[in-house]
Amino acid sequence: MLSLTTSLAPLVLAGLLGWTGAVKVFSRGTAQQAPKTALARMLRSSDRATTVLRATGAGELLIAAGLLVVPANPMPGAAAAVLGAGFLGYLGYGRAVAPESSCGCSASEDTPITWRAFARAALVLIGGATVAVAQGTWWPAISERPAGALVLLAGAAAVLVALSADLDRWWLLPLRRTRLRVFGHPLLGTADGNPVPVAASVELLENSLAWQAAAPVVRSALLDHWEDDGWRILQYSGVYGDRENARPVAVVFALDATAGRDTGGAPVVRVSYVDADSGEAVAVDELNAVPSRTILPMAG
C-alpha cells in the first residue's frame, strides 16, 4: 500500500494543483475575491493581488502538467514542495496580519484562514517532497492494481474535498441539514421533557418581554446558571437607580428548563433582584413594571 501511495502521489498532487491553478487563472471570481484576501492586505492593492493570484495559478498548472507528464523527473516534485512551503509561510503571515481575510488559495474561498488551509498546504509540501525523492510514475500502478488505485484515489479525493472550504456547500451543508432533520435543532425544546441547552434558554430569555423590561438594569453577560425544581436559573449582574443612588444588584431570571423555540405560547419568566451589598431582595415595583403574564417575581 505504501508503494502504491507513493506511485499515485504525482497524480493526486497534479489533481489538486491543476484544480486550484485553473480556478485562479480562468475564473472571473479571482478579481472579485482578491480584495477579500490576506494577499491584498499585504500588497496594499487588489489589482496586484489579482495579478499574483493568477501568476501563482499559472505556476500551479505548470507543476501539475509536469507531475502528469514527467513524474519520474524530480523537478516537478521539488517545485511542488517549494510551492507548499511558500503557501505555509504565506498562510502563517496572513493569519497574523489579517486573520479575518481569506487566503485566496482557490480564488473562491471567502472564509477566514483556518487549519484546513494549513493542512492542504502541508500536503502539497509533503507530497512534492515524496514525488521528488521517489521519482516514480503513476500509470503502471493504475494498470497493475486498478482496484487498489481506485480506492486510494477516491480516499485522497475525499480528503482534499474535506480540506477545501469552498466545496462545503456541496457536501458539508447538506450533511448538516440532514442531521438537523434527523436529530432536530439543538436550540429547540425536547419532546421527552429533557432540559434544553443553556444557550437555548438564554436565547429564549433574550427574545422575551421580560428581558426587554429588565434590560435597563442588566449590566453583564450570563454569570451563572443552575436548575431547581424544573426551572432554569440564569444570573446576571445589574445596576439600577440614578447616578448618585446607583445600587448594584444580582438579576436572576427563571424559566422552564425544557422550553425552547418550538414551545408554544409566550414563556413564563420569573425575575428577582437581589441587592449586591445587603443580599436582600429588591421589590419588583421599585423597577420598571412589565405585564404579569410575561414576567413574574420569584418567590422567596
C-alpha positions in Angstrom: 0.0 0.0 0.0 2.9 2.4 0.7 4.4 1.8 -2.7 1.0 2.3 -4.3 0.6 5.6 -2.4 4.0 6.8 -3.4 3.3 5.9 -7.1 0.0 7.7 -7.1 1.2 10.8 -5.3 2.1 12.7 -8.5 -1.5 12.1 -9.9 -3.1 13.3 -6.6 -0.9 16.3 -6.3 -1.4 17.2 -10.0 -5.2 17.0 -9.5 -5.0 19.4 -6.5 -2.7 21.9 -8.2 -4.4 21.6 -11.5 -7.8 22.4 -9.9 -6.6 25.4 -7.7 -4.4 26.7 -10.5 -7.2 26.6 -13.1 -9.6 28.4 -10.8 -7.1 31.2 -10.2 -6.2 31.6 -13.8 -9.5 31.2 -15.6 -12.2 32.1 -13.0 -13.8 35.5 -13.1 -14.1 35.2 -9.3 -10.4 35.7 -8.9 -10.7 39.5 -9.4 -13.8 39.6 -7.2 -12.2 37.6 -4.3 -8.8 39.2 -4.5 -9.8 42.3 -2.3 -11.0 39.9 0.4 -7.7 38.0 0.7 -4.8 38.5 3.1 -2.7 39.0 0.0 -4.4 42.2 -0.9 -3.8 43.4 2.7 -0.1 42.5 2.3 0.4 44.1 -1.1 -2.0 47.0 -0.3 -3.6 46.7 -3.7 -6.4 44.5 -5.0 -5.0 44.7 -8.6 -1.6 43.5 -7.5 -3.2 40.7 -5.5 -5.2 39.6 -8.6 -2.0 39.5 -10.7 -0.1 37.5 -8.1 -3.0 35.1 -7.7 -3.2 34.5 -11.5 0.6 34.1 -11.7 0.5 31.6 -8.9 -2.3 29.7 -10.6 -0.2 29.6 -13.8 2.7 28.2 -11.8 0.4 25.5 -10.3 -0.8 24.5 -13.7 2.8 24.1 -15.0 3.8 22.0 -12.0 0.6 19.9 -12.4 1.5 19.3 -16.0 5.0 18.2 -15.1 3.7 15.8 -12.5 1.4 14.2 -15.0 3.8 14.0 -17.9 7.3 13.5 -16.3 6.6 12.3 -12.8 9.9 10.5 -12.7 11.8 13.8 -13.0 12.5 15.2 -9.6 12.0 18.8 -10.7 8.1 18.9 -10.6 8.0 17.3 -7.2 10.7 19.7 -5.9 8.8 22.7 -7.3 5.6 21.5 -5.6 7.5 21.2 -2.3 8.8 24.7 -2.6 5.3 25.9 -3.5 3.9 24.2 -0.5 6.5 25.7 1.8 5.7 29.1 0.3 2.0 28.5 0.9 2.6 27.7 4.6 4.7 30.9 5.1 2.0 33.0 3.4 -0.8 31.4 5.4 1.1 32.0 8.7 1.8 35.6 7.9 -1.7 36.2 6.6 -3.2 34.6 9.7 -1.1 37.0 11.8 -1.8 40.3 10.0 -5.3 39.7 8.6 -7.0 36.8 10.5 -10.4 37.9 9.2 -9.3 37.7 5.5 -9.4 34.6 3.2 -6.3 33.0 1.8 -7.4 33.0 -1.9 -6.0 29.5 -2.2 -8.6 28.5 -4.7 -9.7 32.1 -5.6 -13.3 31.2 -4.5 -12.9 30.8 -0.7 -14.3 33.8 1.3 -13.8 32.3 4.7 -11.0 33.3 7.1 -7.8 31.2 7.1 -8.3 28.1 9.1 -6.4 24.9 9.9 -7.8 23.3 6.7 -5.8 25.8 4.6 -2.6 24.9 6.5 -3.3 21.2 6.2 -3.8 21.5 2.5 -0.5 23.4 2.1 1.3 20.9 4.2 0.0 18.1 1.9 1.5 20.0 -1.1 4.8 20.2 0.7 4.9 16.6 1.8 3.5 15.3 -1.5 6.0 17.3 -3.5 8.9 16.1 -1.4 7.7 12.5 -1.7 7.4 12.7 -5.5 10.9 14.3 -5.8 12.5 11.6 -3.8 10.5 8.6 -5.2 10.9 9.6 -8.9 8.3 7.1 -9.9 5.5 7.0 -12.4 1.8 6.7 -11.7 0.4 4.9 -14.8 2.0 1.4 -14.1 0.4 1.5 -10.6 -3.1 2.0 -12.1 -2.7 -0.7 -14.7 -1.2 -3.3 -12.3 -3.5 -2.6 -9.3 -6.6 -0.9 -10.7 -8.9 -1.7 -7.7 -6.4 -0.5 -5.1 -5.6 2.5 -7.1 -9.3 3.4 -7.4 -9.8 3.1 -3.7 -6.8 5.2 -2.9 -7.6 7.9 -5.3 -11.2 8.1 -4.0 -9.9 8.4 -0.5 -7.4 11.1 -1.5 -10.2 13.0 -3.3 -12.4 12.8 -0.2 -9.6 14.2 2.0 -8.9 17.1 -0.5 -12.6 17.9 -0.7 -12.9 17.9 3.1 -9.9 20.4 3.3 -11.5 22.8 0.8 -13.8 25.3 2.4 -15.3 26.4 -0.9 -16.6 22.9 -1.5 -18.5 22.8 1.8 -21.8 23.8 0.0 -21.7 20.5 -1.9 -21.3 18.1 1.0 -21.0 19.7 4.4 -24.1 21.9 4.3 -26.4 19.1 3.0 -24.9 16.8 5.7 -25.7 19.4 8.4 -29.2 19.9 7.1 -29.8 16.1 7.2 -28.5 16.0 10.8 -30.9 18.7 11.8 -33.8 16.9 10.1 -33.0 13.6 11.8 -31.9 14.8 15.3 -33.6 18.2 15.5 -32.1 21.6 16.1 -30.1 21.8 19.3 -31.8 25.0 20.4 -35.3 23.6 20.1 -37.2 22.2 23.0 -37.2 18.4 23.6 -40.3 16.3 23.2 -39.4 14.0 26.1 -39.1 16.8 28.7 -35.3 16.8 29.0 -33.7 20.2 29.6 -32.6 22.1 26.6 -29.0 23.5 26.3 -28.3 26.6 28.3 -27.8 28.6 25.1 -31.4 27.8 24.2 -32.7 29.2 27.4 -30.6 32.3 27.0 -31.9 32.8 23.5 -35.4 32.3 24.7 -34.9 34.8 27.5 -33.3 37.5 25.4 -36.3 37.4 23.0 -38.9 37.8 25.8 -40.7 40.8 27.1 -39.2 40.1 30.5 -35.7 40.6 29.2 -36.8 43.8 27.4 -38.2 45.1 30.7 -35.1 44.1 32.8 -32.5 45.1 30.1 -32.0 48.7 31.5 -30.9 47.1 34.8 -28.7 44.3 33.4 -25.0 45.2 33.0 -23.3 41.8 32.2 -23.5 38.7 30.2 -24.6 35.4 31.8 -22.6 34.9 35.0 -24.0 31.7 36.4 -26.8 29.2 35.8 -28.3 26.2 37.6 -31.5 24.2 37.7 -34.0 24.0 40.6 -37.3 22.0 40.5 -37.7 22.2 36.7 -36.7 25.9 36.5 -33.5 27.0 34.8 -32.0 29.9 36.8 -29.9 32.4 34.9 -27.9 35.0 36.9 -26.6 38.4 35.7 -25.3 41.4 37.4 -27.0 44.8 37.2 -27.3 48.4 38.4 -30.4 50.4 39.0 -31.1 53.9 40.3 -29.7 57.3 39.2 -26.0 58.1 39.2 -26.0 59.4 42.7 -28.0 56.5 44.1 -27.0 53.6 41.9 -27.3 50.2 43.5 -25.5 47.1 42.3 -27.9 44.1 42.1 -27.9 40.5 41.0 -30.6 39.9 38.4 -31.9 36.4 38.5 -34.2 35.0 35.8 -36.0 31.7 36.0 -37.8 29.9 33.1 -38.8 26.4 32.2 -35.7 24.3 31.7 -37.4 22.3 28.9 -38.7 25.4 27.0 -37.3 26.1 23.6 -38.1 28.0 20.4 -40.7 25.4 19.4 -42.6 25.7 22.7 -46.0 27.1 22.1 -47.0 30.4 23.7 -45.0 33.1 25.4 -42.8 31.6 28.1 -43.3 32.5 31.7 -40.2 34.2 33.0 -39.7 35.0 36.7 -37.2 37.6 37.8 -35.7 38.6 41.1 -33.4 41.4 42.0 -31.0 40.9 45.0 -29.1 43.8 46.4 -25.4 43.0 45.9 -24.3 44.7 49.2 -27.0 43.6 51.7 -28.2 40.4 50.0 -31.8 41.5 50.4 -34.4 41.1 47.7 -35.3 44.3 45.9 -39.1 44.8 45.4 -40.0 44.5 41.7 -42.3 47.5 41.9 -39.1 49.6 42.5 -38.1 48.8 38.9 -39.8 49.0 35.6 -43.1 47.2 35.7 -44.0 44.7 33.0 -47.1 42.6 32.2 -47.7 40.0 34.8 -48.3 37.2 32.3 -44.8 37.6 31.0 -42.6 38.5 34.0 -43.3 37.3 37.5 -41.4 37.8 40.7 -39.7 34.8 42.1 -40.9 33.5 45.4 -38.7 33.9 48.4 
